[in-house]
Amino acid sequence: NIPVLVTTGTHNVITLPVKHKWHQQADINLLCQSLEGLVDIVTENRVHEVAIVRAGCGNGKLSWSVVSPIMRAYLDDRFVCVGV
């Protein structure tokens, strides 16, 4: 369960695992590992801008007030969070 880079033509999609099983609540430790891997992939591939959703929120059942400080701790100004 690590982030995976998929290149599709002119776009890149990076998976960001936050759950061990689809029906479970998001796991904060897995979120942290995935964010660390995401930063590595973005750095290695010299990506300058990444749109990211509120990982673990919604179907993952974590609140944005919990997830936001975690994401800020890992992500720099290359990342823009999008979503409701």
C-alpha positions as CSV (number, residue, x, y, z in Angstrom):
1,N,0.0,0.0,0.0
2,I,2.2,2.8,-1.3
3,P,1.5,5.6,-3.7
4,V,1.7,4.5,-7.4
5,L,2.4,6.8,-10.3
6,V,0.3,6.2,-13.4
7,T,1.1,8.2,-16.6
8,T,-1.8,8.6,-19.0
9,G,-0.8,10.7,-22.0
10,T,-0.3,14.2,-20.8
11,H,-1.6,13.6,-17.2
12,N,-0.2,11.8,-14.2
13,V,-2.3,10.2,-11.6
14,I,-0.9,9.2,-8.3
15,T,-2.8,6.8,-6.0
16,L,-2.8,7.7,-2.3
17,P,-3.8,4.7,-0.2
18,V,-5.5,5.7,3.1
19,K,-7.3,2.4,3.9
20,H,-6.2,-1.2,4.2
21,K,-9.6,-2.5,3.0
22,W,-12.2,-0.5,1.0
23,H,-14.9,-0.7,3.7
24,Q,-12.7,0.4,6.6
25,Q,-12.1,3.8,8.0
26,A,-9.0,5.6,6.8
27,D,-5.9,4.8,8.8
28,I,-3.9,7.9,9.9
29,N,-0.6,6.0,9.9
30,L,-1.2,4.8,6.4
31,L,-2.2,8.3,5.4
32,C,1.2,9.6,6.7
33,Q,3.1,6.8,4.9
34,S,1.3,7.6,1.7
35,L,1.9,11.3,2.0
36,E,5.6,10.7,2.5
37,G,5.7,8.4,-0.6
38,L,3.7,11.0,-2.6
39,V,6.3,13.7,-1.8
40,D,9.0,11.3,-2.9
41,I,7.3,10.6,-6.2
42,V,6.6,14.2,-6.9
43,T,10.2,15.2,-6.1
44,E,11.7,12.3,-8.2
45,N,9.6,13.2,-11.2
46,R,10.1,16.9,-10.9
47,V,6.4,17.7,-10.7
48,H,5.8,21.3,-10.0
49,E,2.1,21.4,-9.1
50,V,-0.2,18.7,-7.7
51,A,-4.0,18.9,-7.0
52,I,-4.9,16.7,-4.0
53,V,-8.2,16.0,-2.4
54,R,-8.9,15.9,1.3
55,A,-7.4,12.4,1.8
56,G,-9.2,10.2,4.2
57,C,-12.2,12.4,4.5
58,G,-15.6,11.5,3.2
59,N,-15.7,7.7,2.7
60,G,-12.6,7.4,4.9
61,K,-14.6,9.0,7.7
62,L,-11.8,11.2,9.0
63,S,-12.6,14.8,9.7
64,W,-10.9,17.6,7.9
65,S,-9.9,19.1,11.2
66,V,-7.8,16.0,11.9
67,V,-6.4,15.5,8.3
68,S,-5.6,19.1,7.5
69,P,-2.7,19.5,9.9
70,I,-1.3,16.2,8.9
71,M,-1.3,17.1,5.2
72,R,0.2,20.5,6.0
73,A,3.0,18.8,7.9
74,Y,4.0,16.7,4.8
75,L,3.1,18.8,1.8
76,D,4.7,21.9,0.6
77,D,3.6,24.7,-1.8
78,R,3.6,22.3,-4.8
79,F,0.4,20.8,-3.5
80,V,-3.0,22.5,-3.8
81,C,-5.9,20.9,-1.8
82,V,-9.2,20.8,-3.7
83,G,-12.6,19.6,-2.6
84,V,-15.6,20.6,-0.6
